[in-house]
Amino acid sequence: MTCRCRGIEQLHGAEGQTYEQDHLRRLSIDEENWQVLLECPETGLLWKKYYPQAEAHGGGPPEYVRISQEIAQKEFDFSRGPSTFER
């Protein structure tokens, strides 16, 4: 799959799930808040998968949004050293 991470900031439902399966890798899972931290292996950009309709059966369709390292640190207690990726 071609990397589209620099050109998009948000994905919804099945489109996001396909992109996650084919391209992104999981870094951390927050089961309490129903969210997952993902990373693009080509760019190092971070993504959050979450379920905004958590009250719906099964959490409803997932949403994917690109996030900064600062947000990843705050929401997932995740940090990494200097990246070799070009930002």
N, C-alpha and C positions, 0 to 999 in steps of 0.2 A: 504494500500500500504506500502511496505517495504521502509524504509528510505534509500536512496542511496546517500545522500548529501555529506558524507565524501569521497566517492569513485569517484565522478564526479565533474568536474569544469565547464562544459558547456553542454547545451542541445539546440537542434534546432527544429524549427517548431512544428509539431503535437506531437512529443515525449515530448517536453517541455510543451506544453499546457496541455497534459494529466497529466504530473507530477505536474504541478501547480494546476490543478483542484482537483487532488486526495490527494495532500500532503502539498503544500505550502500555506501560508496565506499572504494576502496583508497587507502591513504596510503603504505605501504611494504611491500616484500617481502623476507623473509629466506630466500633459497633454500637456504642451508647448513643451517638448522634447520627447514626446511619449515614456515614460519609467515608469516602475513600480518597486517599492522596495518590495521584498518578503522575508519571513522568514521561515525557517524550524522549525516546532513546537517541534521537538525532539532534535535538536542539537543547535538551535539558529543561525545557519549559515545564512548569508544574500545572496540574489540573486537579480540580476537586470534583468528585462525583457525589451527588447528594440527592435526596428525595424530598422535594419541597412539599409534597402532599403526604407527609408521613402518617397522617390520620387515615388515609385511604388504605384499603386492603392491599397488602404487599408493598405499601409505601408509594404506590403510583409509579409513573414513569420517571426514570432518573434524569437529572440535569447534569451537565458538565460545564464547568467554567474554568478558564485559565486563572491562576492565582499567582501572587508574588511569593517569594521565599519568606517574607515577613508574615504573610497570612498563614503559610504552611507551618511556620514556627509557632504561631499563636494557636491555631486550631488543632494541630496534630502533634505539637511539641516536637517538631522535626527540624533538624538543621543539618547542613552539610558544609564542608569546607569550600574553598574557592573552586569554581567549576572550570572545566576545560572547554566548556561549550561557549560559543560566541553568542552574546545576548544582544 
